[in-house]
């Protein structure tokens, strides 16, 4: 494993690897500052049930559009079915009280399934 990492670094170039790592560090540091200040100002808005409901509505529309188009192109049901299961879990997440451990579990699993469905859909289309 170590040898593969060093080979990858050699192909990439030490300077590029270092610049990439520095850039990732910069993004991480700035994102932390921005997120903490944003949460302090917009905390009530970000946990509002309306924000979650709107987000779920957008997710449903985008998933139906992208996964539906994919199904029409490749005629494989698995990506669309996976996406539907994920959307269902996301809906279950907003149906339980905010902060409940089930909300987190349903949402994280649902979003992961939807992301996996889109990945499978793209991979199947590119075939």
N, C-alpha and C positions, 0 to 999 in steps of 0.2 A: 504493500500500500504506500509506504513512504517513497519508494522508488518512482511510482506513478505520479505522485505529487511533484517530485523534483523534475521529472520529465515534462510535466505540464507547465511548470514554472519556466523551464528552459525554453520550451516552444513559445510561450507567451512573452518571455523576456522579463528579466528581473525588474527593469524600470516600469514596464507596464503593470506588472503584478503589484509593485509597491504603490504606483499611482492609483490603481484600482482599490487597493486596501485603504489608502488614505482617503479616497473619495467616499468609500463606504463608511469609514469612521466619521467623516465630516457630516454625511447625511444622517447618520445615527445620532450624533450630538445635537445637530440643529433640530432634527425631528423631535427629540426629547424635550428640548426647550419650548418649541412651538406647541407640542401637544400638551405639556403641563400648563402653559399659559392659556391655551384654548380651553382646556377642561375647566380651569378656574373661572373663566368668563362665561363659557357656554354650557357648563355642567348640567343645568336644568333642561336645556334644550336637547342635548345629546341623549338624555335618558327618557325623554318624553315618549309616551306610547305612540303618539302620532308619527314621530320620526321612524319608529320601527315599522309601523303599518305602511307608511309611504315607501320605505325601503323594500318591504316584502312585495308590495304592488309592482314596483319597478323590476324586482327580480323575477316575478312571475311573467311579466310582459317580455323581458329580454330572453328568459329561458325558453318560453314558448316560441318566440321568433327564431332564435338561433338553433335550438334543438329540433324544432319542427322543420326548418329549412334543411338541416342536416339529414333528418330522416328521409325527406323527399329526395335527397341526392344519393344517399347510400343504402337506404331501406333496411337499416339495422336499428332495432328497437331498444337495445340495451342502453345506449347513451341517453335517450329520451326518458326511459323508465328510471334510470339512475337520477336524472335531474328532477323528475316528478317526486321521487322519494325524498330527495333533498329539500325541495320546496315544501313538501308536507311536514318535514321535521322543522323547518324554519317557521312555518305557521304554528306548529305545536309550541315552539319556543315563545311566541308572543301571546299565546293563549294562557300561559301560566303567570303567576305574579312576578313582577320585575325583581330580579335579584335572587330568585329561587334557583337552586342548583340545577333543576330540570331545565330552566330557561337557557342556561349556559350550555348544558349538554346537548339539548335539542338543536340550538342555534349553531354551535361549533360543528356538530356532526352534519347538520343540514347544509351549511355553507360548504363544507368539505366535499360532500357528495355532489353538490351543484358544480363546484369547480372541477371535480373529477369528470363529471358528465361532459362539461365543455371541452376538457382535454381529450377525452375519448372521441368526442364528436369531431374535433379538428383533426385528430390523428386518423380517424376512419375516412374523413373526406380526402385527406392528402394521400391516403392509402398506400 
